[in-house]
Amino acid sequence: MAHAQSHTKRIWNVFWILSAITIVEVILGIYKPDVLHLTSFLGTSPLNWLFIILTLAKAYGITWSFMHMEGEKTWFRRAVVWTAVFLIIYLVTLLLIEGEYLYSTLAPLVRW
């Protein structure tokens, strides 16, 4: 019974941490502070980078706790996490490059 209670407490802790991160994302998405939204850093606004980082943190937390990665061997954890991080960085890079190209190409044709 004590084993089940420890898992219940752990699940609730993960729930509250992920909820807090989500609430921060929603608040930033609603208010969009000008200092984060109207500036540019590495091809997009710092607000977008903040969303990407917070989303990666949530994905890592879900993987770590619900896929039980903390109990796995180090090489396996690294293989799973590093592969995912590489693919996400690759995807974000391609999306930023293609998004900038489309914006610069369509800007004269579309009223934003």
GIKA-V576595 format. One record per residue. N is the residue number from 1. PHI is phi in whole degrees, -180 to 180 (none if undefined). PSI is psi in whole degrees, -180 to 180 (NA if undefined). D_FIRST is the distance of its C-alpha to the first C-alpha in Angstrom with 2 decimals. Layout:
# GIKA-V576595
n->N phi->PHI psi->PSI d_first->D_FIRST
n->N phi->PHI psi->PSI d_first->D_FIRST
This chain:
# GIKA-V576595
n->1 phi->none psi->-37 d_first->0.00
n->2 phi->-65 psi->-33 d_first->3.80
n->3 phi->-65 psi->-43 d_first->5.34
n->4 phi->-67 psi->-38 d_first->5.26
n->5 phi->-66 psi->-37 d_first->6.37
n->6 phi->-66 psi->-38 d_first->8.81
n->7 phi->-69 psi->-38 d_first->10.17
n->8 phi->-63 psi->-45 d_first->10.71
n->9 phi->-62 psi->-42 d_first->12.53
n->10 phi->-65 psi->-43 d_first->14.42
n->11 phi->-62 psi->-43 d_first->15.52
n->12 phi->-65 psi->-39 d_first->16.81
n->13 phi->-61 psi->-46 d_first->18.62
n->14 phi->-63 psi->-41 d_first->20.26
n->15 phi->-58 psi->-47 d_first->21.17
n->16 phi->-68 psi->-38 d_first->22.91
n->17 phi->-66 psi->-47 d_first->24.71
n->18 phi->-66 psi->-35 d_first->25.98
n->19 phi->-66 psi->-41 d_first->26.96
n->20 phi->-63 psi->-43 d_first->28.91
n->21 phi->-63 psi->-42 d_first->30.76
n->22 phi->-64 psi->-41 d_first->31.58
n->23 phi->-63 psi->-41 d_first->32.86
n->24 phi->-61 psi->-43 d_first->35.07
n->25 phi->-62 psi->-43 d_first->36.41
n->26 phi->-65 psi->-45 d_first->37.21
n->27 phi->-62 psi->-45 d_first->38.94
n->28 phi->-65 psi->-35 d_first->40.97
n->29 phi->-69 psi->-32 d_first->41.85
n->30 phi->-77 psi->-48 d_first->43.10
n->31 phi->-85 psi->-29 d_first->45.07
n->32 phi->43 psi->74 d_first->46.22
n->33 phi->-56 psi->133 d_first->47.58
n->34 phi->-57 psi->-37 d_first->51.12
n->35 phi->-65 psi->-28 d_first->50.66
n->36 phi->-96 psi->-26 d_first->47.91
n->37 phi->-95 psi->-36 d_first->49.35
n->38 phi->-98 psi->9 d_first->53.10
n->39 phi->-110 psi->171 d_first->53.25
n->40 phi->-128 psi->138 d_first->52.94
n->41 phi->-147 psi->119 d_first->51.10
n->42 phi->53 psi->44 d_first->51.09
n->43 phi->93 psi->-8 d_first->52.20
n->44 phi->-153 psi->179 d_first->50.09
n->45 phi->-78 psi->153 d_first->49.08
n->46 phi->-59 psi->-28 d_first->46.61
n->47 phi->-63 psi->-43 d_first->44.61
n->48 phi->-64 psi->-41 d_first->44.16
n->49 phi->-63 psi->-39 d_first->43.14
n->50 phi->-63 psi->-42 d_first->40.57
n->51 phi->-62 psi->-43 d_first->39.16
n->52 phi->-62 psi->-45 d_first->39.09
n->53 phi->-66 psi->-44 d_first->37.33
n->54 phi->-66 psi->-37 d_first->34.69
n->55 phi->-67 psi->-40 d_first->34.09
n->56 phi->-64 psi->-38 d_first->33.75
n->57 phi->-63 psi->-41 d_first->31.26
n->58 phi->-66 psi->-42 d_first->29.13
n->59 phi->-63 psi->-41 d_first->29.52
n->60 phi->-65 psi->-42 d_first->28.55
n->61 phi->-63 psi->-41 d_first->25.42
n->62 phi->-66 psi->-44 d_first->24.38
n->63 phi->-63 psi->-44 d_first->25.22
n->64 phi->-64 psi->-43 d_first->23.49
n->65 phi->-91 psi->-48 d_first->20.11
n->66 phi->-87 psi->-19 d_first->19.94
n->67 phi->-99 psi->6 d_first->21.88
n->68 phi->57 psi->42 d_first->19.89
n->69 phi->-72 psi->-22 d_first->23.19
n->70 phi->-67 psi->-21 d_first->21.98
n->71 phi->-93 psi->-1 d_first->20.72
n->72 phi->-88 psi->168 d_first->24.07
n->73 phi->-71 psi->154 d_first->27.20
n->74 phi->-59 psi->-45 d_first->29.63
n->75 phi->-63 psi->-36 d_first->32.41
n->76 phi->-71 psi->-43 d_first->30.32
n->77 phi->-59 psi->-46 d_first->29.09
n->78 phi->-64 psi->-40 d_first->32.70
n->79 phi->-62 psi->-43 d_first->34.05
n->80 phi->-71 psi->-50 d_first->31.90
n->81 phi->-70 psi->-46 d_first->32.30
n->82 phi->-65 psi->-38 d_first->35.96
n->83 phi->-63 psi->-47 d_first->36.98
n->84 phi->-63 psi->-44 d_first->35.50
n->85 phi->-63 psi->-44 d_first->37.06
n->86 phi->-61 psi->-46 d_first->40.40
n->87 phi->-66 psi->-37 d_first->40.47
n->88 phi->-69 psi->-43 d_first->39.60
n->89 phi->-62 psi->-41 d_first->42.27
n->90 phi->-62 psi->-45 d_first->44.70
n->91 phi->-63 psi->-46 d_first->44.02
n->92 phi->-63 psi->-41 d_first->44.42
n->93 phi->-62 psi->-47 d_first->47.61
n->94 phi->-64 psi->-41 d_first->49.09
n->95 phi->-64 psi->-40 d_first->48.24
n->96 phi->-67 psi->-41 d_first->49.90
n->97 phi->-66 psi->-48 d_first->52.96
n->98 phi->-68 psi->-38 d_first->53.41
n->99 phi->-63 psi->-42 d_first->52.74
n->100 phi->-65 psi->-40 d_first->55.37
n->101 phi->-64 psi->-47 d_first->57.81
n->102 phi->-63 psi->-41 d_first->57.39
n->103 phi->-63 psi->-46 d_first->57.72
n->104 phi->-70 psi->-30 d_first->60.88
n->105 phi->-77 psi->-42 d_first->62.32
n->106 phi->-90 psi->-11 d_first->61.67
n->107 phi->-55 psi->-42 d_first->62.33
n->108 phi->-70 psi->-20 d_first->66.06
n->109 phi->-98 psi->-22 d_first->65.39
n->110 phi->-119 psi->136 d_first->62.54
n->111 phi->-88 psi->113 d_first->62.52
n->112 phi->-82 psi->NA d_first->59.12
